Amino acid sequence: MLYKNVKIEDVLTSLRTNPRTGLTQGLIKERLEKYGYNEISQKKNFSVLGIFIRQFYDFLTLILIISTLLAFFVGKIPTAIAIILVVIANIILGFTMEYKSEKSLEALKKMIKDKTRVIRDEKEQMIDSALIVPGDIIVIEEGQQIPADARIIEEINLKVDQSALTGESAPVQKDLLDTKGDRADSLFLGTTAVTGHGKAVVITTGEETEFGKIAKSLSEIKEPPTPLQKQVIRLSKLIVLIGSVLAGLILLLGLFEGKSILNHQQLIMALSIFVSVVPAGLLVVMTLTLATGVHRMAKEKAIIKKLNSVETLGSTQVICTDKTGTLTDNKMTVKKVWVAGNFFNIGGSFNPKQSIELETLVKTGVICNSAEVIKTKEGEWDTLGDPTEASLLVLGEKSGYIEKETKDKINILKEFSFEQKLRRRAVVYEDGGEIFFSAIGSPENILEISSYYMDGGKKVLDDKYKKLIKDTFHSLATNGYRIIALSTKKIEEEREYEREKIGKEMVFIGLVAIYDPPRKGVREAIDKCRAAGIRTVMITGDNELTALSIAREVNLVDGNQKVMLGANIEKMSDDELKKAVNNYNIFARTMPSHKLRIVESFQANGKVVAVTGDGVNDAIAIKEADIGIAMGIRGTDVSKEASDMIITDDNFISISKAVEEGRIIYDNIKKFIQFLLTANGIEAPLIIFAIILGIPMPIMPLHILWINFITDSVPAITLGIEPGAKEIMKRKPRPPKKHILKGSGAFIITASFLGFIVSLFLFKKIYDPTLGNLVYAQTIVFTFIVIYKLFLVFSAKSNSETIFELGFFSNKKMVLAVIFSFALQLVVVYWGLLQGVFSTKSISVFSWAYIFILAMALFLLIEFKKVIVRKVKKLNKKLN
């Protein structure tokens, strides 16, 4: 039912609901069964069959299939069977990795749940938006995404952005009545409240909503490749080109030897060389590493929405953070009240009737409020809405001024929502036949509109008392308190109440000192970021003294740090601000427009900037930042939509951990790529030099396929789950344009060259035509390369630290993977059936000792090189 042109009273009656009490549990359960979840069905982002079929599109798989056909064609049946087994194994492995990656990303999307504030069973609560049913009473706040189609019950300056549904560029003013036939009395799923607040009753949910009718089946846009993926794609193309050239070179060398270009052995060898050079499944494993890393980050309270954010995290140089709830606990508690020149300390209960000023202050704080508080069984307070306003409600509860009872005794005529520029909210209400206009907000702004003060009656606010208020305010702020001022006055009844007209000559009531302690561990997290070359900057709307006090507590600044005010930012040009931001770590009394300019100024200085935000107006700065971070608890739907990352606990520590995890993920991808390129740089030169030297092939085509299968698969994948290096948060941020392989060249060339030289040496030493031991010599070389590459996996764990410093068992999955691969090699070498297929012979104990000694020697040489390089760097640093 549309309920178009139906009175709101009739709508509520028809839906068997009440604006004050909401639905009962019985009705909720009944309607959830009838209407289902409040969701629009989406196309499955992936299918098992689709992933399986995709494995056959892989270029490498197609090459192997061609090799199989060639082997069958020339009568090499065992070889063909062996290749096809490798193909099947590669497909299973590729399918498993891609499936795991997709499942991980899908699970991540499910973690991002929308919440809605509703009234049910006579109390306000936060629920998953998917559980909303027709008849639910929803509370609309600024920045909230509308969770379903609904009719407005009450609204205070409510404007909604409907562009997602209708394409209208300007926000639409909402009303209780639809006087123009433009559905002004209705709210629609997917639209966003940009100003004001209100309540509405849900009419339709899920696919029955207006948005649901337009798009019953939505599929997410496929993410474009990340900068890192683009780098790897370019690298893969280069490697394919090199592989093609080398394969062509093999065929040409064969021609010079008088062999036909269609010679089956020559063709299979060329294809094998190509396969040996091209790292199989590079992009799939990289995506898997990204996905599993991102899933790990989600468990640490940081939900990554875009994969490229992981790369950018490793380059972050400046974190612009909010104060309240991010650096602090967001547990706003009124500790002191100051009225008529006197302080009152607030405890578990509080008697406001000690003075008329005190009672007026408490009552005004309850009336001029849009938050909600609920006392839990444990005696704690659960708050809904703005935490600062909620602290005033808790003060009222302690004083006997229960919000519901207090507001039932008055008649609210007009509400003015909080405005950033004015830094106050206000309300017009009737009480006992008299009309009052009351306002709460920042002390500076409340003082600005006040001409009188309360002290045993209404008195003129002279300079002496103004100074007393300011001194008191500054003293409290210096001790880390957040200060709220309150004012009121009687006014005459009017047809339309205009804030600008009536918001003058107010009577100053007093000050409320709210304490929000710094979060435990934030100080250490900021120190950790500083050691990592990351600057932490506080941007807050709070007073500069409060901001500076908290900043000192968390070691964000030293004792002499200056604070830049929003008012100063207003006066600066972009060039002036660009220079100034380098000298400040605290920006106070700022507005969202200032935050945007601060972010842009840091970026203009060439910095990679992460910025946190929670409000509607923060969305622009979040979008503009290199890493936009929305708060999961306080954050509005608009800020979450604009962000790259959501911190589910609003905690700076989680941001610090996310940066660290981002660095670890990037490091692990680099290790994986480096290992593959190192390991795959041995076989090609070995075969080319064998042809040039006119000696038999040291390894067979099938050996190459097997080496790549057992070393480039599971052992290599375990590099993607390496724990972070000890010094990872002591390095400077990685330059964003730095190529992933920068600094890896020496390792790749050294390790590949040593492997190639020793493999050639082994073959030349063992092979003796007179003994007819070609197969034995090939088995030795084949096995040496496998063992050497398994050692290299451990060496690839770090380019600077040795395995003895890191510990062989720091990654137990890697140890198991190496043991598993070694066991597979033993099967190929000793099992009679596979000996015929792979052309291998059993190796003696002496030969095994020889293989292990050489592989170990090369491994130790590479590890020793790390120590030498490190010492040379330290020496150069001292000399410079």
Beta strands, then each sheet from edge to edge (+ up, - down):
strand 1: 115-120
strand 2: 123-128
strand 3: 137-140
strand 4: 149-161
strand 5: 172-173
strand 6: 186-187
strand 7: 192-204
strand 8: 302-304
strand 9: 318-321
strand 10: 333-339
strand 11: 342-345
strand 12: 372-375
strand 13: 381-384
strand 14: 411-419
strand 15: 424-431
strand 16: 434-441
strand 17: 450-454
strand 18: 458-460
strand 19: 481-491
strand 20: 506-515
strand 21: 535-539
strand 22: 564-565
strand 23: 586-588
strand 24: 609-613
strand 25: 627-631
strand 26: 645-647
sheet 1: 2+ 1- 3+ 7- 4+ 5-
sheet 2: 2+ 1- 3+ 7- 4+ 6-
sheet 3: 8+ 26- 25- 24- 9- 21- 23- 22-
sheet 4: 11+ 10- 20+ 17+ 18-
sheet 5: 11+ 10- 20+ 19- 16+ 15- 14+
sheet 6: 12+ 13-
end
